[in-house]
Amino acid sequence: MKHLHSGKVRDLYALPGGELLMVARDTISAFDYVLDTPIPDKGRILTQLSLWWFERLADVLPNHVLSTDLPDGAPAEWAGRSVVVQRLDMVKVECVARGYLTGSGLKDYRASGTVCGIPLPPGLVDGSRLPEPIFTPTTKADVGEHDEPMTFAQVEKAVGADVAARLRDTTLAVYGRGAELGRERGIIVADTKIELGRSPDGGLVLADEVLTPDSSRFWPADAWEPGRAQPSFDKQFVRDWLLSPESGWDRASGEAPPPLPPAVVERTRAKYVEAYERITGDAFR
């Protein structure tokens, strides 16, 4: 195996047969920083939850998974957190769909009444359900850099009108399936980000991870209340702690965030486990 790349939470290796091995670490990122403190079992949770979703999205579009078997020579501790995947030409756009207004979308809306150039009705608040899900792409920045919002016209300029339309339609279809299955389990999928690549024949393929607490916001449906921050089963808990007086961190300082205290690590792991168990209906082991 040859190490090719390390992202915020995954390492990528080339295998002798031309396939890739993707290994999810227990690291967590926030505000474009990879935090020093790991979340135990996080890599296994993300991997297993993505595999569950890949199966349920197979009729929407193909995914990059070739095998879940651990290749010869790989460390035993990679079991459950690694997958053998197809090599793809990754699309240089972060594909985001939003069904509810929060986070960076809310910030843009408050400033301009739009998100990624899409006009939204007046009077929306944190947690408002949008009239219909919207495609809100961003640039794909390097680790440590910040993704910037893109209008659909900018996506068309970057990848061409036909590909841009396919990215939008595919992202909304994945979000729609995720939101539908989430509702059945009492979970609101507020938004999600997916990674898409092109196979050798030019078809779009779902890659990386999908509909996990790292790439999506999951809210308990019975506690949804627009006008405030929503309780969640995702890494928003870590973001909120970092911005709290307890952390002592100033986001504008340019300094890296502090280590997470044990209580925050434990709560974060519990939220990831709860997301997995509520969505899949299976106990995490």
N, C-alpha and C positions, 0 to 999 in steps of 0.2 A: 504494500500500500504506500502511496505517495501523498503526503499532505499537500493540499492545494490552497486552502483558504480557511480562515477562521472568521466567522461573523460574530454578531452580538451574543448568540446563544448556540451556534452550531459550528462544527468542524466538518470540512469536506475533504475526502480522500479519493484518489484515482485508484481503481482496481485493475489488475492485469488484463481483464477482458474488455476494458473500455468503459465499464459501468463506473458509477460513483458510489461511495459510501458516505452517508450523511449521519453524523452523530450529534445528538442533542445534549448539551451540558446542563448543569443545574444553575447556571448563571442567570441573572435577571437584569434587564436594562430599563432605564427610565430617563427621560429628558436627554436622550442621545448619549447617555453614559452607560457603560457596563459596570454594574455595582460590584464591589469587592466581596460582598457576602452572598454565598450561594443559597438557594432554596432547595432543601433535600427532596429528591425524587422528581423535581420539576421536569427534567429532561425526559424521563420515562412517561410522565403524565402527558406532556405535549405530544410525544411520539404516538402513544397508544390512542389518544383522543383524535389525532389527525387521521390515523388509520381507520378509525370508526367512521369518521366523516367521509373519507375517500370512498369507502364502500357505498355510502348513501348518496354520493354525488356522481357515481359512475355513469348514470344515464344523462347527466348534464354535460360533462366533458371528461376525457380520460385524465389520469394522474400519472405521476412519474415513478410510482413504486414498482419495482421489479421483484423484490424478495424481502422478506423480513428475517431470513436466516442470517446468522452471524457468519461472515466469511472466515475461511481458514486463516489463522494467525491473528485475528482481532482479539483484543483483551476481553475476558469473560465479563468484565463490568460494563461493557457496551451492550450487553444483551438487554433488549427491551427499550433501548434508547437509540437504536440505529436501524437504518433501512438502506438497502441497495436500490439505487434509483437510476433512471435514464439520464443520460447527458443531454441537456437542452440548451438552446440559444435563448437566454433569459430576456424577457421584455424589459426595457429600461424605464418602466413606469410602475410606481406603486399603485395598485388598483384597489380603491377603497369604495365601499358602498355604505351609505348611512340611511337608516330608517327613522332615527331619532336625533335630536339636536343636542350635542354636548361637546366637551373637549375643545379641540382647535376649531371645529366647525362652529361652535357657539361663539368663540372669540371672533371669528371672521364675520359671522352674522351680526354681532353687536356693532362691529365697526362699519359694515357696508350694507347690511341687509341681504347679503348674498353669501353663498359658499361655493368656492371654485367657479365664480362667475354665474352661478345659478340663482336667480332671484327667489326669495322665499317670502311667505306672507308676513305682514307685520304682527307684532305682539307675541312672538314665540319666546319661550323661556327655556332654561336648562331642563332637559328631559322631555321637551315637547315632541310628540310624534309628528313626523313630517307628512304632508299630504300624500306623498308617495316616495318610495326609496329613491335616492339620487346617487349618481356616480361622481365621486369627489377625488380624483386622482392627485398624486403628488409626485415630485421628482424622487428618484431613488438615490439617496445620498450615501456616501461612504460611511463606515463606522466612525462615530464622533462628529459627523456633520448632520445638519438638520434638513429633513425633507421639506420641500416648499410646495404649496398648493399649485395645481395646474388647472387652467380652464380646458374645456374639451377642445377648443381651437388649438391650444398649445400641444395637446396630445396628438391631434391630427397632423400638426406640423412636424412632430417628432417621429411619428411612426407611419403616417399616411392615413387617409380618411377611412379606408376599408378596415385596416387593423384597429384603428381607434374605435370604430363602431363595434367590432367584435369584442374588444376589451371591455367596453361599457356593457354590452348585452350579457357577456359571460359573467362579469362581476355581479351584476344585478340578479342573474339567475342563481348564482351560488348563494348570494345573500338571501334571496327569496326562499330557497330550500332550507337554509339554516334557520331563518326566522320562523318558518312553518313548523319545523321539527322542534324548535325551541319552545314555541307556544304550547305544543302538546305536553311539554314537560314543565310548564310553569315558568319558563325563562324568556325574557325579552332579549333578543339579540339587537342591541342598539346600533352597532356598526361592525364592520369587519374589513380586514385588509387581506388580500390574497396575492400570491406570486404566480405569474404565468410565464411559460416559456414556449418556444416553438420546437416541435419535433422536426426531423429531417424532411418530412413531407409538407411542412409549413403549418400543420395543425396546432391549435393552442392546447397546452397541457398544464394541468394544475400541479404546482410544485411546492416545495418547502413544507409549510404546514397549512392547516386550514381550520378555521372556526375553533381556535383555542383561546384560553384566557390571555395569551400573549398578543394575539392578533385581533381580538374582538372584545367588545364590552358586553358582558352578560349581567342582566338585572333580574332580580326576582319579581315576577309579574304582580304578585300580590302586595308588593311594597312600592310599586311605581307611583310617583307623585310629582308631576311636573312643577317646576319652580324651585327645585333644590337639587343638590347632588344626590344621586341614587345609590343605595347600597348595591354592591356588586360582587360577582364571583370572578374577579380578574385582577390584574396588577394595578388597577386604579388605587387600591389600598396602599400600595407602596408609594405611588406618586403623592397621594394625600399626606402620608406620614412625612415624606421628604419636604413638603411645603409647609408643614406644621411647625410651630415654635419649638416643639420638642426636639426636632432634628437639629435645630440651630444652623441649618444650611440656607444660604442666600443663593437662589438660582442665578441671579445676575452677577455673582461674584467671579464667575469663570472657573471656580474651583470645583473639583469632583465632589459628588455627594459623600456623606459620611457612611461608615458601615451601618448595617441594619442591626438593631438590638435583637436579642433572642426572641422576645415576645412578638415582634413584628415578623420575624422569620417564621415562627410557628403559626401565626394567624394567616400569613400569606400561603404557606403550604396547605393549610386547612381549606382555604378558599379554592385553590387549584384542585384539590381532591374533591371538594364538594361539586365544583363545576363538572368534573369528569363523571362523578357518580350520578348526578342529577340528569345529565345529558344522556349517558349511555344506559343507565339503569343497572350497571354492574358495580360491584365493590372494587375499589382500587387495591391491588395487592402488590 
